[in-house]
């Protein structure tokens, strides 16, 4: 989002307002989630998950951090590259015009669909949503909904490294819900930039 705004010479006030909204929603959601998790896990011990990851990946972390970090980085890079190629091909064949047609002037459905687009695990979703906002195809609320859900390649890495499918789906559901609810609230309060 930010590189596109800067390349399109979007006024700094508009950029800071959008970043501020994302920051405030993130802080509020993070504090609430942290409180709920701390109440739920009171008295439980934290597992050593890094050791589990190293054992599954056979990276021999005990022999030094540089070698194991390089192995983890190359493994994740290959996975991200494959996912990005597949997603970019999908977007190419579906078309940005078709995607924008689903989002135009839909106060509740727009943020929901933008949230689904935000789940695309690469930067294409934020590029599409930001461009559609700059072209006045979607509202700021719809764009923010998708941008809040968007985690770049973070979700692909989450599913690659964390084998707890139920936990991963809970994280995705929470991320999606927060983004969509925030987008709908922003839409209904009539926030314009």
Buried (B, 14 or more C-beta within 10 A) or exposed (E): BEEBBEEEEBEEEEBEBBBEBBEEBEEEBEEEEEEEEEEEEEEEEEEEEEEEBBEEBEBEBEEEEEEBEEBBEEBBEEBBEEBBEEBBEEBEEEEBEEBBEBBEEBEEEBBBBBBBBBBBBBBBBBBBBBBBBBEEBBBBBBBBBBBBBBBBBEBBBBBBBBEEEEEBEEBBEEBBEBBBBBBBBBBEEEBEB
